[in-house]
Amino acid sequence: MATLGSYPSSLPTSSLSSPHCLGSLSLALVARCQAILSYGRERVHTLSSLHFLTSTFALPLLILHLQHFKMPKRKQTILQKAALAKKLRQSTDQHVSAVIPTLIPTTSRPTPDTQHAPSSRLPPPPPPSTVSTSDQPQPSTSTATAPETSVEATRTAYDVRRELMKNINPPVVTDTDTRHIFTLNDIRRLLDIAACRECYAPLTFDIQTDCLSSKLIVTCTDCENGTVFRDKEVRTNTGKKTRLQENNVKGIYEAVNNNIGLSGLNRVISTLGFNSLSKGKFTRYANFLYEEMGIKYPAMMQEGIKGVFQHYEKCGIFPDPTTGLLDITVSYDGTWMTRGHSSHIGVGFVVEVDTGFIVDREVISNFCQVCSNREKKKLPITPEWTIKHEHFCNKNFTGISASMEAEAACRLWGRSTELRLRYTTFVGDGDSNTYLAIQQLSPYDVPVQKEECINHVSKRLGTRLRKLKKEMTTTVTTKTGKEMKKSVLGGAGQLTDNVINKLTRYFGKAIRGNKDKPNTSTHEIRKNILASYFHASSTDDRPMHKHCPPGVNSWCFYKRGESDKTKPCRRHSDKPGYLSKIPYEHRQAIMKVYMDLTTEELLKRCMKSRTQNSNESIHSKLWMKVAKHKFAGLRRVNFVSQVVVMEHNFGYEASYFPSLLGFNTTLSKSVNLKSLQDECRRSNTRKTSRHSKKKRQEYTRGGF
């Protein structure tokens, strides 16, 4: 049996540039895959050691093998493990025989890697006619490795969005040239041994540096022939020349987009031996990025909205023939830059619920540093200065931070018709101010309907119960004679925080319903919610299981015992319910909370079980790029929010902003962008952890 130590743990990246290394690289990769299958416990570590191959042919090959691998159980015998490994190796060889012939060139020369690779295990390649020539596997037409379940049933909003955007994304040009860092002495020593092609005279050079960009002029000392090597110059969207260089633009883009800033960028480039950037030059480059983004962003979003129209057409929903407007369902939520009620910047995102496509966003700011400094210095604010400063002012709102979410919603709903859309239904949280503001605005000739985010609704139960626990107190006297207030619902067997968390989870489970049997009416949701309360309050003297589902497969032990008389039913006292030890008069206060949260009006807005998870995910992406503990102005937050929208809608590689400016994406950056996209894909399809599964199963059969 092969061991992990008998194969190289990594392959040199420099070998990728050789046209003759592909065969040896493929064979070494097959050896590594076989070792992965034989030693499943090491598969994650081994896969990370081959991370630099994920953008080439290694990614589909590794996925092809790993998706058929299942970790053997701990209690399996050694013989069972050996049989499983043998079966997996045979399956591996069959898959590899269909993939490797397309990767190994027939004229490749043998290399040391080929000699050490276990080529004897590989069967002879099949005829060329049996080999698939498609470069990219089609997810919807896969037959060999497709699961038995329906593809439509397993598709997520991420999959729908990627499919809609695949024909819209612009082609990405990858630059095969790599960048290297050399010192001035290295260049001088190189030119000392070089000579002119014309007269063989010595060469001299002159170098001009501008932060990360350089200009090298090499001339002959005799015939004065020369060559100039310089960084690519940036042009505006209209083709106008600028004094900005490519490397500087890319570096400042990463500094602005990844929360590095001027000081962080200067620390990095000064460590590498480059000249630091001045604040004025950094601002000039940043303003160029902001202005160009204002041109590129609307054009890409218009193309992306066409994908939303295509999705609704597939679902049989078409725009209004008279107005040309399409009614869609969106989720909306606001977020603030800093915590508390004193934030100067707020952002609102409108997300289409089926595709997860960000349709629009708005950034609100009630503070401008330049205006504030001018007021502190008591300088006059003249009309001439106001006109000059208006384009760069960071203040576009005069209200308080608490009203930013509603203000952003009014702006987004007010301009939705410009996108040929109407947000007639939106999923929101418990904040009523936003919905009231939209109702007062009345942007359409039809009313805007609101649906509740079921995650926020389920959290209301926990909030109300904790508030009730804090309010229901009694005065007790300690041993020292001091009087203190103590909650009557606290202590062992009472309404502890752990019990509140479990009741909240059961409440949310009842609203969501079962994937195989979804809720069909508000009466059914109400019945399921009350079932969790009465079940947890039942005792031997007073069983209350009227609302629990009947049958032998019921999660209620009492109903299972009634259906199956062959097995003795356990008593309530064997495993008391969470609320069974609370006095009846105290349970009435808890029951009132349940009744308030199960009204007909509220449950109607929860029927479709929709959430704001997409908005919460987008918020986290935004504030990862703009730290909450650092100051940032309106223009930077607006720029970063546009980058987040493009990355979310179109993917990291297609929305890489320097490539939209006309720069070729370097090979190393392309690999980095693909790895980010792969991580985003894994986070959207990641399997539920064992801890999360246990929490979900507590409400199933025998859960409580």
Wavefront OBJ file of the C-alpha trace (Angstrom):
o trace
v 0.000 0.000 0.000
v 1.246 3.433 -0.850
v 2.200 5.806 1.915
v 1.930 9.548 2.003
v 5.627 9.884 2.549
v 6.487 8.125 -0.707
v 5.064 10.942 -2.824
v 6.064 14.582 -2.979
v 3.862 16.744 -0.757
v 4.102 19.684 -3.136
v 5.289 20.475 -6.646
v 7.455 23.445 -7.604
v 5.491 26.237 -9.211
v 8.333 26.955 -11.621
v 7.759 23.578 -13.289
v 4.381 24.758 -14.547
v 6.049 26.914 -17.200
v 7.738 23.916 -18.855
v 5.754 22.344 -21.738
v 7.275 18.924 -20.980
v 6.327 18.716 -17.307
v 2.593 18.150 -17.813
v 2.818 14.381 -18.038
v 4.978 13.975 -14.941
v 2.844 16.489 -13.091
v -0.320 14.543 -13.904
v 1.192 11.214 -12.816
v 2.466 12.705 -9.573
v -0.968 14.168 -8.984
v -2.614 10.774 -9.526
v -0.225 9.291 -6.999
v -1.190 11.955 -4.532
v -4.916 11.330 -5.148
v -4.442 7.601 -4.532
v -2.626 8.387 -1.309
v -5.495 10.667 -0.324
v -7.999 7.876 -0.878
v -5.909 5.395 1.113
v -5.457 7.809 4.005
v -8.676 9.795 4.185
v -7.826 11.445 7.479
v -5.057 13.405 5.761
v -7.114 14.523 2.762
v -7.695 18.108 3.901
v -4.042 18.745 4.705
v -2.901 17.159 1.434
v -5.375 19.131 -0.597
v -4.117 22.373 0.918
v -0.539 21.413 0.039
v -1.631 21.237 -3.640
v -3.511 24.543 -3.436
v -1.413 26.196 -6.140
v -2.851 23.743 -8.692
v -6.512 24.603 -8.061
v -6.795 26.915 -11.059
v -5.542 24.253 -13.509
v -6.495 20.664 -14.284
v -5.870 19.539 -10.689
v -9.113 20.994 -9.330
v -11.621 18.858 -11.292
v -9.451 15.789 -10.783
v -9.261 16.175 -7.003
v -12.965 16.925 -6.697
v -13.773 13.896 -8.843
v -12.020 11.617 -6.369
v -12.867 13.286 -3.078
v -16.603 13.441 -3.694
v -16.683 9.616 -3.813
v -14.674 9.267 -0.627
v -16.329 8.656 2.714
v -14.455 8.540 5.970
v -14.667 4.996 7.421
v -16.350 4.656 10.780
v -14.224 4.236 13.861
v -15.732 0.856 14.698
v -14.947 -0.722 11.356
v -12.446 -3.529 11.434
v -9.061 -3.476 9.736
v -10.303 -5.871 7.055
v -13.238 -3.621 6.249
v -10.904 -0.638 5.926
v -8.603 -2.561 3.594
v -11.530 -3.679 1.437
v -12.823 -0.120 1.254
v -9.403 1.230 0.282
v -9.038 -1.422 -2.429
v -12.444 -0.616 -3.842
v -11.700 3.099 -3.832
v -8.360 2.580 -5.598
v -10.067 0.581 -8.325
v -12.673 3.302 -8.735
v -9.881 5.884 -8.790
v -8.018 4.116 -11.604
v -11.191 3.972 -13.691
v -11.823 7.710 -13.325
v -8.167 8.592 -13.901
v -8.039 6.525 -17.105
v -10.768 8.750 -18.537
v -9.133 12.023 -17.461
v -5.356 11.564 -17.707
v -5.106 10.950 -21.506
v -6.370 14.487 -22.101
v -3.688 15.876 -19.797
v -0.522 13.900 -20.726
v 1.102 15.024 -23.998
v 2.055 12.084 -26.211
v 5.462 13.566 -27.038
v 6.482 14.495 -23.495
v 9.915 13.409 -22.408
v 10.377 11.303 -19.238
v 11.308 13.269 -16.142
v 12.482 12.217 -12.690
v 8.933 12.694 -11.369
v 7.633 10.254 -13.996
v 10.138 7.598 -13.010
v 9.095 7.680 -9.365
v 5.343 7.888 -10.011
v 3.470 4.576 -9.612
v 2.628 4.340 -13.304
v 2.165 0.564 -13.093
v -1.174 1.137 -11.414
v -2.515 3.148 -14.323
v -4.403 1.178 -16.993
v -3.614 1.816 -20.659
v -5.306 4.952 -22.007
v -8.542 4.418 -23.952
v -8.845 5.338 -27.628
v -9.025 9.065 -28.376
v -12.615 8.758 -29.518
v -13.776 7.805 -26.024
v -12.188 10.787 -24.317
v -14.340 13.821 -23.621
v -12.956 16.997 -25.167
v -14.919 19.493 -23.091
v -12.733 21.758 -21.023
v -15.299 22.656 -18.381
v -17.779 20.181 -16.824
v -21.427 21.175 -17.149
v -23.128 20.918 -13.734
v -26.621 20.452 -15.152
v -25.640 17.686 -17.614
v -23.276 15.661 -15.474
v -24.100 11.936 -15.558
v -21.149 10.022 -14.169
v -20.823 11.814 -10.865
v -24.246 13.427 -10.559
v -26.163 12.635 -7.381
v -29.414 10.739 -7.578
v -31.372 13.717 -6.265
v -32.770 16.305 -8.631
v -30.428 19.092 -9.675
v -33.170 21.683 -9.283
v -33.790 20.559 -5.700
v -30.156 21.060 -4.694
v -29.582 24.399 -6.441
v -28.938 27.391 -4.241
v -29.323 31.093 -4.972
v -25.569 31.123 -5.590
v -25.942 28.517 -8.372
v -28.831 30.406 -9.978
v -26.894 33.678 -9.878
v -23.755 32.150 -11.399
v -25.758 30.568 -14.205
v -27.487 33.840 -15.044
v -24.258 35.837 -14.977
v -22.026 33.416 -16.911
v -22.917 34.950 -20.291
v -22.804 38.503 -18.955
v -19.377 38.441 -17.333
v -16.693 39.996 -19.564
v -13.771 37.791 -20.624
v -10.748 38.010 -18.343
v -7.339 38.358 -19.997
v -4.566 36.720 -17.997
v -1.044 38.079 -18.315
v 1.523 35.271 -18.408
v 4.351 37.639 -17.468
v 5.440 37.459 -13.846
v 6.751 40.296 -11.696
v 10.125 40.191 -9.976
v 11.962 42.500 -7.587
v 15.629 43.333 -8.247
v 17.923 45.828 -6.621
v 19.709 48.581 -8.516
v 23.055 46.837 -8.021
v 21.675 43.682 -9.653
v 20.723 45.640 -12.766
v 24.094 47.372 -12.788
v 25.970 44.050 -12.621
v 23.776 42.675 -15.393
v 24.506 45.579 -17.723
v 28.221 45.379 -16.966
v 28.386 42.057 -18.794
v 25.945 43.080 -21.563
v 26.850 44.768 -24.839
v 25.124 46.622 -27.671
v 23.875 44.428 -30.527
v 25.027 46.927 -33.131
v 28.521 47.924 -32.028
v 29.173 45.647 -29.034
v 29.927 48.683 -26.896
v 29.104 48.801 -23.171
v 25.628 49.840 -22.047
v 24.549 52.452 -19.556
v 21.185 52.934 -17.912
v 19.049 55.480 -16.119
v 16.167 54.504 -13.836
v 13.303 56.675 -12.605
v 11.068 55.357 -9.830
v 7.597 56.393 -8.739
v 6.573 54.228 -5.799
v 5.758 50.795 -7.291
v 6.284 51.912 -10.901
v 9.660 52.368 -12.601
v 11.055 53.643 -15.892
v 14.319 52.090 -17.134
v 16.263 53.700 -20.009
v 19.104 51.584 -21.436
v 21.431 53.290 -23.962
v 24.652 52.409 -25.751
v 27.726 54.417 -24.783
v 28.935 54.510 -28.404
v 26.115 54.480 -30.977
v 23.503 55.867 -28.579
v 20.921 53.220 -29.473
v 18.539 52.821 -26.580
v 15.435 51.117 -25.245
v 12.903 52.364 -22.720
v 11.132 49.967 -20.324
v 8.250 51.520 -18.448
v 5.080 50.628 -16.627
v 1.810 50.774 -18.544
v 0.178 54.188 -18.416
v -3.433 54.472 -17.317
v -6.099 56.000 -19.528
v -9.531 57.197 -18.501
v -12.749 55.678 -19.793
v -12.790 58.257 -22.602
v -9.224 57.416 -23.651
v -7.637 60.476 -22.089
v -4.031 60.025 -20.953
v -3.087 60.394 -17.318
v 0.142 60.397 -15.361
v -0.908 57.314 -13.423
v 0.955 54.010 -13.719
v -0.458 50.490 -13.678
v 1.396 49.100 -10.663
v 0.550 52.117 -8.542
v -3.125 51.875 -9.500
v -3.235 48.195 -8.551
v -1.455 48.771 -5.265
v -3.683 51.663 -4.223
v -6.781 49.732 -5.300
v -5.852 46.914 -2.911
v -5.109 49.449 -0.165
v -8.500 51.127 -0.564
v -10.443 47.906 -1.048
v -8.880 45.793 1.700
v -8.689 48.199 4.627
v -4.923 48.768 4.318
v -4.935 52.505 3.788
v -2.051 54.850 3.047
v -0.040 54.054 6.180
v -0.376 50.295 5.708
v 0.611 50.487 2.050
v 3.649 52.628 2.866
v 4.771 50.130 5.506
v 4.680 47.331 2.954
v 6.372 49.108 0.051
v 9.009 50.742 2.253
v 9.909 47.311 3.636
v 10.455 46.129 0.059
v 12.716 49.120 -0.632
v 10.361 51.294 -2.687
v 9.705 54.983 -2.153
v 6.673 55.791 -0.026
v 3.556 57.471 -1.347
v 2.611 60.972 -0.323
v -0.895 61.710 0.894
v -1.614 63.917 -2.111
v -0.567 61.262 -4.620
v -2.559 58.582 -2.790
v -5.640 60.835 -2.872
v -5.164 61.535 -6.589
v -5.028 57.813 -7.394
v -8.001 57.083 -5.112
v -10.105 59.807 -6.742
v -9.303 58.320 -10.140
v -10.566 54.920 -8.940
v -13.743 56.471 -7.527
v -14.522 58.298 -10.775
v -13.858 55.287 -12.991
v -15.980 53.066 -10.754
v -18.836 55.535 -11.192
v -18.698 54.753 -14.924
v -18.039 50.998 -14.881
v -20.444 50.075 -12.083
v -23.768 51.228 -13.659
v -22.905 49.551 -16.959
v -22.262 46.165 -15.324
v -25.340 46.438 -13.112
v -27.566 47.085 -16.126
v -26.291 43.869 -17.684
v -26.798 42.027 -14.416
v -30.417 43.164 -14.062
v -31.092 41.587 -17.450
v -30.287 38.278 -15.764
v -33.001 38.967 -13.165
v -35.503 39.522 -15.983
v -34.426 36.222 -17.560
v -34.920 34.388 -14.272
v -38.463 35.712 -13.855
v -39.278 34.876 -17.477
v -38.251 31.268 -16.802
v -40.640 31.296 -13.835
v -43.481 32.588 -16.029
v -43.492 36.137 -14.637
v -43.240 38.923 -17.208
v -43.093 42.738 -17.029
v -46.261 44.791 -17.215
v -47.018 45.262 -20.940
v -48.127 48.871 -20.452
v -45.358 50.181 -18.186
v -42.600 47.646 -18.868
v -41.971 47.336 -15.113
v -41.285 43.982 -13.463
v -42.620 43.306 -9.964
v -40.058 41.418 -7.867
v -39.669 40.279 -4.272
v -36.644 41.655 -2.461
v -35.107 41.612 0.984
v -33.917 44.859 2.500
v -31.835 45.621 5.557
v -29.673 48.484 6.729
v -26.284 48.404 8.383
v -24.159 51.014 10.137
v -20.441 51.570 10.044
v -19.992 51.932 13.806
v -21.872 50.318 16.651
v -24.291 52.271 18.761
v -26.563 55.137 17.813
v -23.908 57.638 16.745
v -22.757 56.207 13.420
v -22.118 58.754 10.684
v -22.483 56.260 7.812
v -25.255 53.780 7.026
v -25.728 51.468 4.046
v -28.844 49.769 2.680
v -28.909 46.842 0.221
v -31.827 45.582 -1.884
v -31.415 41.873 -2.716
v -33.639 39.790 -4.994
v -34.725 36.815 -2.873
v -34.619 33.982 -5.447
v -31.251 34.681 -7.076
v -29.543 36.582 -4.260
v -28.669 39.285 -6.812
v -27.977 42.708 -5.285
v -30.241 44.984 -7.296
v -29.285 48.318 -5.729
v -27.598 49.897 -2.720
v -27.449 53.296 -1.054
v -24.823 54.864 1.238
v -25.936 57.560 3.698
v -23.570 59.943 5.512
v -24.322 62.849 7.830
v -20.717 63.967 8.379
v -17.995 65.598 6.289
v -14.540 66.107 7.767
v -13.728 69.103 5.558
v -16.962 70.895 6.424
v -16.482 70.125 10.109
v -12.934 71.498 10.127
v -14.085 74.650 8.370
v -16.791 75.193 10.980
v -14.342 74.609 13.841
v -11.949 77.170 12.405
v -14.889 79.559 11.911
v -14.040 80.096 8.261
v -16.740 81.586 6.026
v -18.717 79.155 3.885
v -19.191 81.142 0.693
v -21.277 80.041 -2.318
v -18.108 79.787 -4.400
v -16.493 77.447 -1.876
v -19.693 75.392 -1.608
v -19.864 74.860 -5.372
v -16.203 73.844 -5.478
v -16.530 71.495 -2.506
v -19.891 69.982 -3.432
v -18.395 67.286 -5.659
v -16.087 66.070 -2.877
v -18.399 66.581 0.118
v -18.990 63.461 2.212
v -22.331 64.589 3.616
v -25.545 63.673 1.815
v -27.970 63.476 4.758
v -28.816 65.782 7.654
v -30.777 63.447 9.949
v -29.718 61.202 12.820
v -28.216 57.753 12.415
v -31.408 56.004 13.569
v -33.292 57.321 10.530
v -30.645 56.333 7.967
v -32.172 52.926 7.223
v -35.575 54.411 6.418
v -34.009 57.223 4.367
v -31.958 54.759 2.312
v -35.087 52.650 1.692
v -37.017 55.675 0.431
v -34.219 56.544 -1.999
v -33.949 52.964 -3.263
v -37.695 52.508 -3.727
v -37.970 55.945 -5.300
v -35.502 55.173 -8.093
v -36.462 51.524 -8.670
v -38.509 52.410 -11.760
v -35.326 53.709 -13.406
v -34.149 50.085 -13.336
v -37.523 48.960 -14.805
v -38.327 47.241 -11.497
v -40.892 47.560 -8.731
v -40.154 46.195 -5.269
v -43.756 45.266 -4.504
v -42.854 42.769 -1.759
v -39.926 43.033 0.581
v -38.637 40.873 3.405
v -37.723 42.939 6.440
v -36.967 42.639 10.114
v -39.057 43.925 12.989
v -38.189 47.588 12.337
v -41.515 49.233 11.520
v -40.015 52.652 10.694
v -38.725 51.475 7.321
v -42.056 50.010 6.249
v -43.950 53.090 7.422
v -41.573 55.339 5.471
v -42.137 53.297 2.293
v -45.900 53.402 2.814
v -45.816 57.169 3.216
v -43.659 57.482 0.102
v -46.114 55.308 -1.915
v -43.747 54.940 -4.902
v -46.113 52.782 -7.000
v -49.788 52.629 -7.843
v -49.951 49.323 -5.932
v -49.258 48.873 -2.203
v -45.942 47.434 -1.052
v -46.371 44.225 0.949
v -44.039 43.253 3.769
v -42.952 39.751 4.765
v -41.171 38.967 8.002
v -37.696 37.493 8.273
v -38.359 34.299 10.217
v -34.944 34.487 11.872
v -35.823 37.832 13.437
v -39.289 36.606 14.401
v -37.860 33.607 16.232
v -35.379 35.873 18.014
v -38.263 37.940 19.343
v -39.323 35.042 21.559
v -35.906 34.915 23.218
v -35.859 38.693 23.647
v -39.332 38.763 25.180
v -38.629 35.850 27.542
v -35.381 37.392 28.783
v -37.176 40.676 29.357
v -39.952 38.847 31.226
v -37.420 37.015 33.367
v -35.798 40.319 34.283
v -39.095 42.018 35.129
v -40.660 39.248 37.241
v -38.697 39.681 40.461
v -39.288 39.322 44.157
v -37.500 40.745 47.183
v -35.471 38.281 49.258
v -33.319 38.705 52.348
v -29.784 37.361 52.365
v -28.002 35.737 55.308
v -26.389 39.054 56.135
v -29.779 40.743 56.347
v -29.573 42.643 53.072
v -32.573 42.828 50.811
v -32.136 42.176 47.107
v -34.307 41.505 44.099
v -34.308 38.048 42.582
v -36.059 36.775 39.473
v -38.833 34.295 40.204
v -38.073 32.574 36.878
v -34.359 32.080 37.554
v -32.543 29.096 38.966
v -32.413 25.362 38.277
v -35.551 23.947 36.681
v -36.802 27.424 35.813
v -36.498 29.683 32.774
v -32.719 29.583 32.385
v -30.853 31.004 29.410
v -30.316 27.486 28.075
v -34.062 26.803 28.192
v -34.786 30.109 26.445
v -32.341 29.231 23.663
v -33.977 25.836 23.157
v -37.499 27.283 23.117
v -36.357 29.901 20.610
v -34.929 27.178 18.395
v -38.160 25.162 18.554
v -40.132 28.318 17.785
v -38.066 28.951 14.653
v -38.319 25.310 13.601
v -42.114 25.461 13.842
v -42.231 28.572 11.629
v -39.890 27.130 9.012
v -41.744 23.844 8.831
v -40.396 20.663 7.310
v -38.718 20.592 3.906
v -40.727 17.477 2.965
v -43.960 18.840 4.455
v -44.025 22.654 4.434
v -46.576 24.675 6.335
v -49.798 25.274 4.420
v -51.671 27.667 6.717
v -51.220 30.001 9.656
v -53.324 27.617 11.748
v -50.753 24.880 11.189
v -47.869 27.168 12.158
v -49.693 28.268 15.289
v -50.437 24.666 16.198
v -46.781 23.649 15.815
v -45.597 26.596 17.926
v -48.038 25.895 20.742
v -47.148 22.202 20.595
v -43.600 23.007 21.723
v -44.905 25.115 24.630
v -47.504 22.637 25.922
v -45.184 19.672 25.419
v -42.494 21.372 27.533
v -45.107 22.173 30.227
v -46.613 18.674 30.508
v -46.461 16.562 33.665
v -47.698 13.099 34.658
v -50.710 14.627 36.362
v -51.474 17.005 33.510
v -50.270 15.818 30.087
v -50.837 18.439 27.386
v -50.049 16.842 24.033
v -53.129 17.848 22.095
v -51.104 19.810 19.525
v -48.265 17.274 19.177
v -48.189 15.342 15.885
v -49.589 11.789 16.167
v -48.083 8.557 14.870
v -45.201 6.211 15.597
v -42.770 8.606 13.897
v -43.794 11.612 15.976
v -41.116 13.565 17.831
v -43.411 13.450 20.880
v -42.747 10.414 23.083
v -46.324 10.562 24.424
v -47.889 10.320 20.953
v -45.508 7.535 19.980
v -46.554 5.600 23.065
v -50.230 6.019 22.192
v -49.633 4.751 18.651
v -47.365 1.837 19.570
v -48.826 -0.143 22.466
v -46.140 -2.822 22.245
v -43.525 -0.576 23.850
v -43.975 0.980 27.278
v -44.197 4.764 27.237
v -41.865 6.594 29.578
v -43.229 8.895 32.248
v -42.912 12.660 32.234
v -41.044 12.553 35.524
v -38.277 10.463 33.937
v -37.312 13.440 31.807
v -39.189 16.555 32.981
v -40.099 19.194 30.428
v -38.284 22.493 30.351
v -41.271 24.411 31.768
v -42.902 21.671 33.856
v -41.355 22.802 37.165
v -42.409 26.440 36.767
v -45.522 27.348 38.796
v -48.754 27.678 36.839
v -49.203 31.406 37.526
v -45.713 32.121 36.201
v -46.318 29.998 33.118
v -49.305 32.168 32.282
v -46.951 35.109 31.709
v -44.866 32.931 29.386
v -48.015 31.817 27.592
v -48.963 35.447 26.973
v -45.652 35.966 25.155
v -46.435 32.984 22.915
v -49.899 34.332 22.166
v -48.524 37.747 21.200
v -46.102 36.135 18.734
v -48.677 33.831 17.109
v -51.189 36.373 15.888
v -52.832 35.821 12.516
v -51.359 39.002 11.045
v -47.785 38.129 12.019
v -47.953 34.492 10.909
v -49.321 35.497 7.499
v -46.107 37.414 6.880
v -44.085 34.308 7.798
v -45.836 31.845 5.483
v -43.085 31.756 2.833
v -40.291 31.249 5.403
v -37.972 33.860 3.930
v -34.941 35.352 5.636
v -32.469 38.210 5.362
v -29.454 35.895 5.382
v -28.217 37.303 2.064
v -28.256 40.837 3.454
v -26.428 39.800 6.612
v -23.770 38.063 4.522
v -23.306 41.162 2.363
v -22.958 43.339 5.463
v -20.142 41.154 6.764
v -18.354 41.336 3.401
v -18.609 45.114 3.407
v -17.270 45.710 6.914
v -14.415 43.259 6.358
v -13.166 45.711 3.738
v -14.010 48.827 5.779
v -13.124 48.264 9.422
v -15.585 49.599 11.974
v -12.825 50.865 14.262
v -11.286 53.105 11.571
v -12.653 56.293 10.079
v -13.747 56.201 6.449
v -15.539 58.812 4.401
v -18.560 58.544 2.169
v -16.609 58.202 -1.087
v -14.519 55.274 0.143
v -17.473 53.402 1.666
v -19.427 54.012 -1.534
v -16.543 52.650 -3.627
v -16.082 49.556 -1.459
v -19.824 48.863 -1.442
v -19.773 48.922 -5.243
v -16.872 46.455 -5.251
v -18.756 44.173 -2.839
v -21.856 44.280 -5.047
v -19.861 43.381 -8.160
v -17.973 40.577 -6.426
v -21.208 39.165 -5.035
v -23.132 39.358 -8.313
v -20.500 38.512 -10.914
v -17.737 36.722 -9.017
v -14.267 37.789 -7.940
v -12.481 37.213 -11.237
v -15.033 38.859 -13.536
v -15.388 41.905 -11.270
v -11.674 42.513 -10.617
v -11.632 46.273 -11.094
v -8.085 46.726 -12.520
v -9.013 44.304 -15.312
v -12.072 46.450 -16.056
v -9.682 49.404 -16.410
v -7.871 47.570 -19.209
v -5.052 45.912 -17.266
v -4.309 42.245 -17.792
v -4.690 40.088 -14.704
v -1.404 38.520 -13.668
v -1.188 34.755 -13.327
v -0.652 34.903 -9.571
v -3.617 37.260 -9.103
v -5.786 35.035 -11.256
v -4.979 32.079 -9.015
v -5.771 34.200 -5.967
v -9.133 35.312 -7.382
v -10.076 31.749 -8.262
v -9.233 30.584 -4.762
v -11.484 33.323 -3.338
v -14.268 32.225 -5.667
v -13.803 28.589 -4.645
v -13.986 29.558 -0.981
v -17.197 31.483 -1.676
v -18.623 28.433 -3.443
v -17.689 26.146 -0.555
v -19.251 28.486 2.006
v -22.557 28.375 0.082
v -22.592 24.567 -0.203
v -20.804 23.608 3.005
v -22.351 20.664 4.790
v -23.878 21.141 8.193
v -21.440 20.489 11.006
v -22.042 17.764 13.537
v -22.821 20.355 16.219
v -25.457 22.063 14.055
v -26.994 18.736 13.090
v -27.383 17.831 16.746
v -29.219 21.091 17.413
v -31.601 20.490 14.529
v -32.285 16.895 15.538
v -33.374 17.905 19.029
v -36.776 18.785 17.618
v -37.108 15.483 15.737
v -38.132 12.106 17.054
v -37.141 11.641 20.658
v -35.661 15.103 20.826
v -37.406 16.206 23.986
l 1 2 3 4 5 6 7 8 9 10 11 12 13 14 15 16 17 18 19 20 21 22 23 24 25 26 27 28 29 30 31 32 33 34 35 36 37 38 39 40 41 42 43 44 45 46 47 48 49 50 51 52 53 54 55 56 57 58 59 60 61 62 63 64 65 66 67 68 69 70 71 72 73 74 75 76 77 78 79 80 81 82 83 84 85 86 87 88 89 90 91 92 93 94 95 96 97 98 99 100 101 102 103 104 105 106 107 108 109 110 111 112 113 114 115 116 117 118 119 120 121 122 123 124 125 126 127 128 129 130 131 132 133 134 135 136 137 138 139 140 141 142 143 144 145 146 147 148 149 150 151 152 153 154 155 156 157 158 159 160 161 162 163 164 165 166 167 168 169 170 171 172 173 174 175 176 177 178 179 180 181 182 183 184 185 186 187 188 189 190 191 192 193 194 195 196 197 198 199 200 201 202 203 204 205 206 207 208 209 210 211 212 213 214 215 216 217 218 219 220 221 222 223 224 225 226 227 228 229 230 231 232 233 234 235 236 237 238 239 240 241 242 243 244 245 246 247 248 249 250 251 252 253 254 255 256 257 258 259 260 261 262 263 264 265 266 267 268 269 270 271 272 273 274 275 276 277 278 279 280 281 282 283 284 285 286 287 288 289 290 291 292 293 294 295 296 297 298 299 300 301 302 303 304 305 306 307 308 309 310 311 312 313 314 315 316 317 318 319 320 321 322 323 324 325 326 327 328 329 330 331 332 333 334 335 336 337 338 339 340 341 342 343 344 345 346 347 348 349 350 351 352 353 354 355 356 357 358 359 360 361 362 363 364 365 366 367 368 369 370 371 372 373 374 375 376 377 378 379 380 381 382 383 384 385 386 387 388 389 390 391 392 393 394 395 396 397 398 399 400 401 402 403 404 405 406 407 408 409 410 411 412 413 414 415 416 417 418 419 420 421 422 423 424 425 426 427 428 429 430 431 432 433 434 435 436 437 438 439 440 441 442 443 444 445 446 447 448 449 450 451 452 453 454 455 456 457 458 459 460 461 462 463 464 465 466 467 468 469 470 471 472 473 474 475 476 477 478 479 480 481 482 483 484 485 486 487 488 489 490 491 492 493 494 495 496 497 498 499 500 501 502 503 504 505 506 507 508 509 510 511 512 513 514 515 516 517 518 519 520 521 522 523 524 525 526 527 528 529 530 531 532 533 534 535 536 537 538 539 540 541 542 543 544 545 546 547 548 549 550 551 552 553 554 555 556 557 558 559 560 561 562 563 564 565 566 567 568 569 570 571 572 573 574 575 576 577 578 579 580 581 582 583 584 585 586 587 588 589 590 591 592 593 594 595 596 597 598 599 600 601 602 603 604 605 606 607 608 609 610 611 612 613 614 615 616 617 618 619 620 621 622 623 624 625 626 627 628 629 630 631 632 633 634 635 636 637 638 639 640 641 642 643 644 645 646 647 648 649 650 651 652 653 654 655 656 657 658 659 660 661 662 663 664 665 666 667 668 669 670 671 672 673 674 675 676 677 678 679 680 681 682 683 684 685 686 687 688 689 690 691 692 693 694 695 696 697 698 699 700 701 702 703 704
